[in-house]
Amino acid sequence: MARRLTAGAELLGWWAVLTGLWIVLIGPVDTLEWAVGAGAALLCAAAACGARRAAGRR
């Protein structure tokens, strides 16, 4: 159970940072741009979590 909470917190952290970066770099953001950025950030966050886990298993 603790492992799932840790993984969820890591994913949420990556998502928040990447979404924030997207908003800062885009400038004025409307709803569609926010949704696309949040979706892209979620995919990248999942990839970052997977890459970290894969690198840690060596």
C-alpha positions, 0 to 999 in steps of 0.5 A, a space after each residue: 500500500 505504501 509503495 502505491 502511495 509513493 508512486 502516486 505522489 511521485 507521478 503527481 509531483 512530476 505532473 505538477 512540475 511539468 504542467 507548471 513549466 508548460 504554463 510558464 513557457 506558453 504564456 497566456 493559456 486558454 482552456 484547450 491549451 491547459 488541457 493539452 499541456 496537462 495531458 502531455 505532462 501526464 504522459 511525460 510524468 509516467 515516462 519519467 517515473 518508469 525511467 527512474 524505476 528502470 534505472 534503479 533496478 540495475 
